[in-house]
Amino acid sequence: MAAVIVAISQRIKQGRLQLENQKDHTDEYAFRDIQLTWLTQLLLGMAFFSVGLAFASVPDTQPSAASLLAKYASLGERLHQNPFQRALVLDSSESADDVAGDIYALVNYPFEAVSTALNDPGHWCDVMILHVNTKYCRASSNQAPTILTVYIGKKAPQPVKEAYPIQFAYRLGAATAQYLEIRLNAEKGPLSTRNYRIQLQAVPVGNGQTFLHLTYSYDFGLAGRLAMKTYLATIGRGKVGFTLTDKPSKGPPEYIGGMRGVVERNTMRYYLAIEAYLGALATPPPLQLQKRLQSWFAATEQYPRQLHEVSRTAYIGMKRNEYLRQQTSP
């Protein structure tokens, strides 16, 4: 692209020099013809350049879709031979300044239904509110990009003003007949964390099924790491993720802890919220909320070591009130 800009600049300079050289040796009318020809060529060149820029700005979704399909093929039996009781693979990673969780899952819903359901910021608030720590979510579409204001708080009833607001910019990466990509990004989060990234990718894989990839990650500096260490040493003491670090011949299995444990638990909670949302779409609208709440809680209870926090009655009562608040509050 830079080379094209340089070439156009050079063409302008050359054209000006040619005009100056011919001005003194050409009559007035012929010189005007030369000027008109040069300007026409220049404008055509710039027009073609603008078209090139327009085409270059259109995202090429083919590599992303192909890459996701290749990942689906490579996972093979890992999708089905796992401890999750569903077609799912969970990976996580941690570096000096960030942590990330990735879930790959096969769901029994047609791609068109998945794309229609999740290609909507408001629907994402219906997904996010299922997470036990989400107190409120509201999508604001009066600006570009759409902003999802999500309040994160305790695992118990809590006023919105006491929760921590995170503003996610909602962007549609791609939405074609063969590929969907949604990106949510937030600059700041609680405990001095930052640069939150939630990304969902989906492709059809036949037989009325869809392959999903959910990424959940965030960055942290020194203050964020210290704050997280304090959490892990107090409220988060004893909490673990899903990755096995050891499987002794005697005694219970040992799971990853620390920040990878945190990100694995939250990645799973968000994925189960997506699954619960999709699973309730066939339910009559007045009953969908109750269906989603019951499905999310039942799914988390399949992993009590990692995800159990409150009783079914406490969770459903709290979430019904939070959902009503979400629908009625500005």
TAQUIUR-V606235 format. One record per helix or strand of 3 or more residues. SS is the DSSP state (H for helix, E for strand). FROM is the first residue (numbers start at 1). TO is the last residue. If there is no record, write none. Layout:
ss & from & to
SS & FROM & TO
SS & FROM & TO
//
This chain:
ss & from & to
H & 2 & 23
H & 28 & 57
H & 62 & 79
E & 88 & 94
E & 98 & 107
H & 111 & 118
H & 121 & 128
E & 134 & 140
E & 146 & 152
H & 160 & 162
E & 164 & 175
E & 180 & 188
E & 193 & 206
E & 209 & 220
H & 222 & 233
E & 244 & 246
H & 258 & 279
H & 285 & 307
H & 312 & 328
//
